[in-house]
Amino acid sequence: MILLFITFPIIKRNNGLMRKLYLALLLLFFSVIVYAKGSLNVSIADTNQVKQLNNFGLKIRFSNPTEAKKYAEKALKEAIEIKYPKGIAEAYRVKGISEFYLNKPDSAINDYFESLKLFEALNDKVGQANVYNNIGNLYQEADYVIALDYFAKAENIAKITHNDTLIAKINLNRGNIYYHKNMLNEALESYKTSYEQFKKLNIQESIILSMQDLGIIYYKLNQLGESERLLLEANKEAKIRDMNSSVASINLQLFDIYNKEKNFDAAERFLKEGEICAQLINNDRDIHDYVRSWYELEFRRQNYKEALGYLNKLFLQDSVTYNSTLSTNFRLSQKEKDHQRDAEKSATEKRNASQRFWLLAIVAGLLLVVVGLLMTNVKRKTTTNAKLTELNNEISRQKDNLDRINHHLEEIIDERTRDLQIKNKKLSEYSSYLSHQIRGPIATLKGLMNLEKEGLVDQAECINMMDKCVSEIDEKIIEMSDMLHDPGKSF
């Protein structure tokens, strides 16, 4: 606009065509302003819709992570349509959190890095800190060093921005690191600190998580009474708030307590309740843990037939899923994301340099029409390059996915081959042992029967000796059953 007024005296001295061009540009400028104001009003309403979708997704992540993911995907779609970068970044973060609760770490880490990239571009420190905490939480079972590094990054920002809620979450997650490293006293202190912080902030969902973690630590420290009290309180509050994910994990720990105390009725009650919650959130890992817990319960009850049924279910489930090379995948993903961020940073710097050049060219007095044409051309090329880059990235991601699938298939084949070999060897040993151990008592029985028929032995003495043989056979069968259920024993 300033340039138009500066050049107006020059245009005025030229012919009428130039004056008409000036008026047309002036009219176009005011039209753009009016359109921008109208678009701003629409964007405010649309951005509020995106925020509501993201907030609701976060709210239901404990009760129904599948639905939470759907809300995040809807928010992502709407944010992209209205070109709302912050909404896009938060939608990726909420989607990653939902996938974390669905036990899909590979998908979660990709979404977290997409979110982090956008928050960094916006220079949104609060958003970056939240994502750092989420990434650290995801890494806590795979790589302690990387997890602690991300927690430290999040904590530095949280202290600067006085984000007490995030600091409490970091203390809770840092306690998880200590727990996995079997540093129980350090974990207990972190959990206690986060519990007091969440109580002060009155964040009920996080208070429940803190009580759950404290209950687990007290169980590990063999303080079963305190562990039971905290877990029962956490279970009660989690059910009130429909936190199905928390109920599923809390009940597993309550089962361990009651199973250890041989209170089988209480153990069964919490198993049934927790299994329903695990199925509601469709978390494969929790469902697998409940099958294992049912096996342990029935085995301790000496219901060997039922225990064997649950054991078969465990064998049928894909064990590779629960022993995947998560840490390696994460490191590869991180390197890929770091490389992409460096490339995008370089591209951004080039675009900034180009914009500065055009600004200087305009100030120097280049013709407005020529500048407009050049800028349009640059924009078109940038859009084309961005699409090509996106296509190349998609191809790379698909190739990585195929490589990962092939690697997993090879691991599955090797694992199942080893299982079959072990089972065949076990069956062979069992057959040999059965033949050897049972043959002797049976031969003795047959001999006694022949002696009794010939009248060579007293009937009462014969019955007594036959009873001993039958008892010996029974003992051998029990012994073989114990060996069959205890993989550590040999035949």
MIGUGU-826633 format. One line per field, with one value per residue (C-alpha): x, y, z; residue in one letter. Coordinates in Angstrom, 3 decimals. Example, Ala and Ser with C-alpha at 12.3 -4.5 7.8 and 13.67 -1.06 7.14 Angstrom:
BEGIN
u: c(12.300, 13.670)
v: c(-4.500, -1.060)
w: c(7.800, 7.140)
residu: c(a, s)
//
This chain:
BEGIN
u: c(0.000, 2.845, 4.470, 1.264, 1.181, 4.909, 4.554, 1.257, 2.899, 5.009, 1.961, -0.064, 2.400, 2.012, -0.900, -4.439, -3.679, -1.245, -3.764, -6.347, -3.829, -3.183, -6.903, -7.360, -4.534, -5.927, -9.357, -7.780, -5.920, -9.082, -10.929, -8.231, -8.551, -12.338, -11.979, -9.309, -11.537, -14.424, -12.134, -10.801, -14.283, -14.849, -11.421, -12.144, -15.214, -13.381, -10.353, -12.632, -14.138, -10.675, -9.736, -12.915, -12.258, -8.690, -9.725, -12.453, -10.028, -7.669, -10.531, -11.625, -8.160, -8.415, -11.945, -11.954, -8.659, -10.143, -12.768, -10.152, -8.117, -11.168, -11.699, -8.027, -8.228, -11.330, -9.594, -6.563, -8.697, -10.540, -7.335, -5.688, -8.723, -8.677, -4.841, -4.574, -0.972, -1.328, -4.498, -2.706, 0.196, -2.091, -4.191, -1.065, -0.151, -3.602, -3.585, -0.184, -1.433, -4.447, -2.175, 0.043, -2.935, -3.824, -0.284, 0.757, 4.147, 5.357, 2.334, 2.502, 6.160, 5.526, 2.626, 4.646, 7.466, 4.990, 3.531, 6.974, 8.036, 5.006, 5.340, 9.007, 8.089, 5.548, 8.093, 5.404, 7.455, 4.504, 3.503, 7.092, 7.356, 4.142, 5.386, 8.806, 7.026, 4.887, 7.919, 9.792, 6.796, 6.791, 10.525, 10.498, 10.291, 12.574, 15.510, 15.944, 18.622, 16.543, 13.447, 15.262, 16.711, 13.244, 11.927, 14.809, 13.949, 10.299, 11.167, 13.449, 10.613, 8.038, 10.127, 10.585, 6.860, 5.845, 3.825, 3.220, 0.953, 3.635, 6.270, 4.038, 3.583, 7.344, 7.927, 5.379, 7.015, 10.503, 9.280, 8.344, 11.950, 13.240, 10.686, 11.818, 15.435, 14.377, 15.368, 12.307, 13.136, 13.853, 10.648, 8.682, 9.973, 9.107, 5.612, 5.017, 6.161, 3.890, 0.971, 1.243, 1.601, -1.489, -3.485, -2.509, -3.533, -6.719, -6.250, -8.247, -7.163, -3.501, -4.120, -5.518, -2.449, -0.184, -2.092, -1.837, 1.926, 2.388, 0.364, 2.625, 5.772, 4.439, 3.624, 7.222, 8.396, 6.153, 3.931, 0.761, -1.624, -0.679, -0.562, -4.077, -5.466, -4.094, -5.072, -8.629, -9.017, -7.576, -9.898, -12.936, -12.109, -11.133, -14.479, -16.355, -14.574, -14.798, -10.996, -11.106, -7.398, -6.491, -9.040, -7.580, -4.021, -5.033, -7.014, -4.046, -2.054, -4.936, -5.082, -1.394, -2.007, -5.000, -3.459, -0.365, -2.557, -4.557, -7.753, -8.895, -12.473, -11.307, -8.631, -11.224, -13.601, -10.991, -9.823, -13.345, -13.857, -10.463, -10.723, -13.934, -12.159, -9.176, -11.509, -13.353, -10.166, -8.941, -5.403, -3.674, -1.047, -3.580, -5.681, -2.567, -1.752, -5.244, -4.981, -1.681, -3.301, -6.207, -3.673, -1.841, -5.086, -6.360, -2.946, -2.736, -6.287, -5.043, -7.662, -5.156, -7.604, -8.705, -5.102, -4.036, -6.757, -5.431, -1.886, -2.895, -4.338, -1.024, 0.837, -1.597, -1.010, 1.835, 4.652, 6.744, 4.329, 5.366, 9.110, 9.567, 12.669, 10.965, 14.135, 15.775, 12.701, 12.534, 16.167, 15.737, 12.567, 14.287, 17.200, 14.783, 12.814, 15.985, 17.093, 13.715, 13.768, 17.237, 16.133, 12.996, 15.002, 17.323, 14.349, 12.777, 15.979, 16.106, 12.496, 13.208, 16.209, 14.054, 11.386, 13.971, 15.286, 11.846, 11.182, 14.373, 13.495, 10.063, 11.556, 14.076, 11.224, 10.644, 7.364, 4.526, 3.078, 6.424, 6.975, 3.482, 4.100, 7.442, 6.008, 3.168, 5.679, 7.805, 4.748, 3.684, 7.146, 7.269, 3.892, 5.050, 8.307, 6.430, 4.122, 7.111, 8.854, 5.718, 5.470, 9.136, 8.676, 5.594, 7.523, 10.352, 7.922, 6.247, 9.630, 10.570, 7.240, 7.809, 11.323, 9.984, 7.178, 9.642, 11.915, 9.000, 7.876, 11.342, 11.323, 7.859, 8.975, 12.131, 10.212, 7.522, 10.104, 11.918, 8.625, 7.798, 11.261, 10.984, 7.478, 8.531, 11.509, 9.291, 6.750, 9.495, 10.957, 7.496, 6.746, 10.080, 9.694, 6.087, 7.104, 9.999, 8.225, 4.882, 6.159, 7.726, 4.640, 2.401, 4.718, 4.589, 0.764, 0.649, 2.997, 0.891, -2.239, -0.590, 0.614, -2.859, -4.403, -1.933, -2.709, 0.933, 0.317, -2.060, -5.036, -4.726, -1.007, -1.640, -4.197, -1.791, 1.030, -1.311, -2.398, 1.240, 1.742, -1.347, -0.128, 3.267, 1.623, -0.477, 2.618, 4.415, 1.458, 1.349, 5.105, 4.884, 2.009, 4.130, 7.027, 4.772, 3.510, 6.934, 9.148, 12.182, 12.088, 13.556, 12.335)
v: c(0.000, 2.409, 1.614, 2.532, 5.984, 6.510, 5.636, 7.521, 10.887, 9.071, 7.233, 10.464, 12.057, 9.106, 8.192, 7.181, 3.474, 3.603, 5.502, 2.797, 0.132, 1.985, 2.196, -1.494, -2.455, -0.201, -1.828, -5.288, -4.333, -3.259, -6.373, -8.569, -6.734, -7.228, -10.895, -11.426, -9.923, -12.195, -15.231, -14.342, -14.553, -17.978, -19.183, -18.297, -20.525, -23.301, -23.199, -23.473, -26.599, -28.096, -27.261, -28.898, -32.087, -32.311, -31.620, -34.252, -36.782, -36.145, -36.418, -39.915, -41.392, -43.499, -44.757, -45.294, -44.643, -45.915, -43.155, -40.657, -41.442, -40.852, -37.414, -36.573, -37.654, -35.520, -32.538, -33.116, -33.159, -29.941, -28.179, -29.010, -27.738, -24.363, -24.226, -24.054, -25.170, -25.253, -27.343, -29.737, -30.107, -30.774, -33.240, -35.255, -35.241, -36.421, -39.092, -40.287, -40.451, -42.519, -44.938, -45.191, -46.418, -48.817, -50.296, -49.105, -47.516, -47.305, -45.244, -43.145, -42.163, -41.073, -38.852, -37.380, -36.368, -34.817, -32.808, -31.784, -30.609, -28.316, -26.925, -26.141, -24.326, -22.270, -21.719, -22.973, -23.913, -25.231, -27.542, -28.733, -29.511, -31.566, -33.611, -34.115, -35.564, -37.833, -39.121, -39.769, -41.674, -43.838, -44.563, -45.433, -49.198, -49.225, -46.929, -45.283, -42.842, -41.442, -41.255, -39.299, -36.953, -36.070, -35.633, -33.226, -31.189, -31.021, -30.081, -27.206, -25.605, -26.378, -24.572, -21.520, -21.345, -22.239, -25.219, -27.036, -29.649, -30.747, -30.821, -33.188, -35.432, -35.527, -36.571, -39.371, -40.566, -40.294, -42.573, -45.105, -45.041, -45.772, -48.576, -50.254, -49.956, -51.622, -48.486, -48.849, -46.259, -43.580, -44.511, -44.248, -40.712, -39.585, -41.059, -39.427, -36.056, -36.261, -37.451, -34.389, -32.088, -33.512, -33.251, -29.594, -29.043, -31.148, -33.199, -36.318, -38.548, -37.964, -38.514, -41.935, -42.752, -41.718, -43.911, -46.820, -46.414, -46.047, -49.225, -51.116, -49.898, -50.920, -54.347, -54.673, -53.618, -56.393, -53.882, -55.618, -53.825, -50.336, -51.540, -52.998, -49.820, -47.519, -49.807, -50.272, -46.497, -45.992, -48.690, -47.018, -43.541, -44.855, -46.652, -43.478, -41.638, -44.515, -44.786, -48.258, -48.315, -47.624, -50.106, -52.825, -52.283, -51.668, -54.896, -56.911, -55.682, -56.393, -59.889, -60.397, -59.405, -61.701, -64.559, -64.311, -64.412, -67.371, -65.301, -66.847, -65.528, -61.891, -62.555, -63.966, -61.037, -58.432, -60.498, -60.578, -56.850, -55.872, -58.175, -56.441, -53.067, -54.431, -55.695, -52.351, -50.415, -53.195, -53.188, -56.385, -56.219, -56.037, -58.829, -61.019, -60.239, -61.248, -64.624, -65.192, -64.202, -66.625, -69.383, -68.544, -68.490, -71.850, -73.464, -72.354, -73.629, -76.959, -76.743, -78.151, -78.702, -75.059, -73.914, -75.941, -74.243, -70.779, -71.982, -73.008, -69.539, -68.011, -70.214, -69.262, -65.556, -63.989, -63.771, -61.711, -58.806, -58.560, -58.955, -56.667, -54.653, -51.451, -49.644, -50.199, -49.025, -45.910, -45.027, -45.459, -43.402, -40.661, -40.476, -40.270, -37.493, -35.590, -35.781, -34.520, -31.639, -30.601, -30.660, -28.668, -26.170, -25.644, -25.239, -22.717, -20.683, -20.648, -19.488, -16.733, -15.583, -15.526, -13.456, -10.957, -10.632, -9.855, -7.366, -5.497, -5.638, -4.082, -1.317, -0.634, 0.142, -3.001, -3.010, -4.363, -6.480, -8.171, -8.874, -10.333, -12.646, -13.782, -14.439, -16.448, -18.504, -19.103, -20.129, -22.559, -24.112, -24.327, -26.098, -28.529, -29.231, -29.743, -32.279, -34.081, -34.117, -35.471, -38.226, -39.147, -39.278, -41.476, -43.869, -44.005, -44.692, -47.488, -49.059, -48.912, -50.509, -53.352, -53.948, -54.003, -56.435, -58.784, -58.695, -59.477, -62.378, -63.920, -63.592, -65.188, -68.176, -68.678, -68.378, -70.862, -73.319, -73.233, -73.725, -76.815, -78.283, -77.775, -79.250, -82.317, -82.905, -82.542, -85.021, -87.510, -87.243, -87.564, -90.738, -92.329, -91.408, -92.689, -96.025, -96.463, -95.400, -97.182, -100.460, -101.681, -101.352, -102.829, -105.835, -106.357, -106.251, -108.839, -111.093, -110.818, -111.636, -114.781, -115.847, -115.305, -117.423, -120.231, -119.876, -119.257, -116.138, -115.241, -113.174, -110.460, -110.112, -110.004, -107.220, -105.262, -105.558, -104.649, -101.565, -100.510, -100.920, -98.837, -96.146, -96.170, -95.736, -92.853, -91.147, -91.485, -89.977, -86.992, -86.563, -86.605, -84.086, -81.704, -82.071, -81.431, -78.145, -77.003, -76.285, -75.967, -79.643, -82.376, -85.950)
w: c(0.000, 0.856, -2.479, -4.312, -2.720, -3.386, -7.059, -7.545, -8.521, -11.127, -12.513, -12.536, -14.962, -17.374, -19.589, -18.548, -18.879, -15.967, -13.867, -14.568, -13.543, -10.290, -9.502, -10.273, -7.910, -5.205, -5.567, -5.426, -2.226, -0.418, -1.647, -0.148, 3.191, 3.271, 2.340, 4.996, 7.699, 6.687, 6.650, 10.093, 11.611, 10.018, 11.185, 14.811, 14.827, 12.997, 15.287, 18.321, 16.776, 16.319, 19.923, 21.234, 19.252, 20.532, 24.135, 24.018, 22.561, 25.479, 27.960, 26.852, 26.242, 29.425, 28.854, 25.078, 23.257, 19.976, 20.009, 21.199, 18.090, 15.892, 17.448, 16.897, 13.250, 12.759, 14.381, 12.147, 9.013, 9.923, 11.012, 7.682, 5.779, 7.538, 7.591, 11.373, 12.209, 15.986, 15.693, 13.344, 15.772, 18.757, 16.732, 15.918, 19.625, 20.764, 18.058, 19.286, 22.898, 21.795, 19.932, 23.008, 25.058, 22.221, 22.498, 19.018, 19.752, 16.138, 15.077, 18.236, 17.762, 14.151, 15.235, 18.117, 15.781, 13.319, 16.198, 17.471, 14.016, 13.761, 17.293, 16.625, 13.409, 15.400, 18.211, 20.620, 23.690, 25.688, 22.844, 22.452, 26.172, 26.119, 23.167, 24.787, 27.822, 25.629, 23.714, 26.966, 28.307, 25.176, 25.426, 29.150, 28.586, 25.547, 26.303, 29.712, 28.530, 25.672, 27.898, 30.616, 27.992, 26.716, 30.258, 30.943, 27.828, 28.860, 32.438, 31.363, 29.388, 32.096, 34.733, 32.512, 31.699, 35.295, 34.029, 37.338, 35.744, 33.311, 36.068, 38.064, 35.014, 34.454, 38.080, 37.622, 34.403, 35.885, 38.676, 35.996, 34.762, 38.261, 38.587, 35.367, 36.542, 39.846, 41.803, 44.012, 46.686, 44.072, 42.245, 45.502, 46.130, 42.578, 42.832, 46.220, 44.868, 41.813, 43.982, 46.248, 43.234, 41.521, 44.759, 45.011, 41.388, 41.918, 38.719, 39.564, 36.650, 37.450, 41.171, 40.276, 38.179, 41.060, 43.537, 41.123, 40.751, 44.516, 45.034, 42.611, 44.384, 47.812, 46.365, 45.153, 48.626, 50.073, 51.911, 50.739, 53.081, 51.904, 48.309, 48.545, 50.142, 47.439, 44.559, 45.829, 46.163, 42.674, 41.310, 42.860, 41.522, 38.078, 37.688, 38.640, 35.799, 33.270, 33.089, 31.528, 30.733, 34.360, 35.733, 33.489, 34.770, 38.423, 38.560, 37.318, 40.311, 42.709, 41.237, 42.026, 45.651, 46.177, 44.222, 46.390, 49.520, 48.048, 48.190, 44.933, 45.000, 45.207, 42.604, 40.193, 40.799, 39.864, 36.888, 35.438, 35.953, 34.553, 31.535, 30.446, 30.564, 28.618, 25.904, 25.809, 25.069, 22.731, 24.126, 22.914, 25.626, 28.476, 26.925, 26.741, 30.391, 31.473, 29.700, 31.525, 34.855, 34.320, 33.712, 36.944, 38.923, 37.650, 38.083, 41.715, 42.223, 40.789, 38.032, 35.591, 32.751, 32.747, 33.226, 30.201, 28.118, 29.012, 28.370, 24.857, 24.287, 25.298, 22.810, 20.048, 20.595, 18.714, 21.265, 18.860, 19.350, 22.985, 22.372, 19.366, 18.735, 19.811, 20.830, 17.431, 15.556, 17.699, 17.039, 13.295, 13.371, 15.341, 12.905, 10.025, 11.689, 12.585, 8.980, 7.778, 10.248, 9.092, 5.470, 6.242, 8.274, 5.320, 2.976, 5.353, 5.458, 1.655, 1.446, 3.982, 1.952, -1.171, 0.572, 1.801, -1.737, -3.137, -0.360, -1.186, -4.871, -4.176, -2.019, -4.807, -7.143, -9.236, -11.031, -8.873, -11.672, -12.404, -8.715, -8.448, -11.415, -10.021, -6.568, -8.102, -10.034, -6.934, -4.967, -7.681, -7.777, -3.977, -3.935, -6.616, -4.762, -1.525, -3.205, -4.727, -1.346, 0.287, -2.321, -1.828, 1.940, 1.539, -0.706, 1.861, 4.683, 2.716, 1.971, 5.665, 6.582, 4.097, 5.453, 9.005, 8.046, 6.329, 9.363, 11.678, 9.456, 9.636, 13.432, 13.627, 11.489, 13.580, 16.854, 15.850, 14.494, 17.834, 19.689, 17.604, 18.175, 21.946, 22.048, 20.005, 22.276, 25.360, 23.991, 23.160, 26.655, 28.167, 26.164, 27.109, 30.742, 30.832, 29.310, 31.737, 34.923, 34.438, 32.979, 36.250, 38.486, 35.773, 35.364, 39.115, 39.036, 36.267, 38.228, 41.370, 39.392, 37.975, 41.449, 42.858, 40.082, 40.857, 44.551, 45.367, 47.405, 50.208, 48.936, 51.612, 50.991, 47.235, 47.638, 49.865, 47.323, 44.432, 46.401, 46.745, 42.985, 42.224, 44.677, 42.993, 39.562, 40.949, 42.372, 39.052, 37.180, 39.609, 39.309, 35.505, 35.574, 37.704, 35.285, 32.325, 33.855, 35.014, 31.979, 34.298, 35.312, 33.146, 32.667)
residu: c(m, i, l, l, f, i, t, f, p, i, i, k, r, n, n, g, l, m, r, k, l, y, l, a, l, l, l, l, f, f, s, v, i, v, y, a, k, g, s, l, n, v, s, i, a, d, t, n, q, v, k, q, l, n, n, f, g, l, k, i, r, f, s, n, p, t, e, a, k, k, y, a, e, k, a, l, k, e, a, i, e, i, k, y, p, k, g, i, a, e, a, y, r, v, k, g, i, s, e, f, y, l, n, k, p, d, s, a, i, n, d, y, f, e, s, l, k, l, f, e, a, l, n, d, k, v, g, q, a, n, v, y, n, n, i, g, n, l, y, q, e, a, d, y, v, i, a, l, d, y, f, a, k, a, e, n, i, a, k, i, t, h, n, d, t, l, i, a, k, i, n, l, n, r, g, n, i, y, y, h, k, n, m, l, n, e, a, l, e, s, y, k, t, s, y, e, q, f, k, k, l, n, i, q, e, s, i, i, l, s, m, q, d, l, g, i, i, y, y, k, l, n, q, l, g, e, s, e, r, l, l, l, e, a, n, k, e, a, k, i, r, d, m, n, s, s, v, a, s, i, n, l, q, l, f, d, i, y, n, k, e, k, n, f, d, a, a, e, r, f, l, k, e, g, e, i, c, a, q, l, i, n, n, d, r, d, i, h, d, y, v, r, s, w, y, e, l, e, f, r, r, q, n, y, k, e, a, l, g, y, l, n, k, l, f, l, q, d, s, v, t, y, n, s, t, l, s, t, n, f, r, l, s, q, k, e, k, d, h, q, r, d, a, e, k, s, a, t, e, k, r, n, a, s, q, r, f, w, l, l, a, i, v, a, g, l, l, l, v, v, v, g, l, l, m, t, n, v, k, r, k, t, t, t, n, a, k, l, t, e, l, n, n, e, i, s, r, q, k, d, n, l, d, r, i, n, h, h, l, e, e, i, i, d, e, r, t, r, d, l, q, i, k, n, k, k, l, s, e, y, s, s, y, l, s, h, q, i, r, g, p, i, a, t, l, k, g, l, m, n, l, e, k, e, g, l, v, d, q, a, e, c, i, n, m, m, d, k, c, v, s, e, i, d, e, k, i, i, e, m, s, d, m, l, h, d, p, g, k, s, f)
//
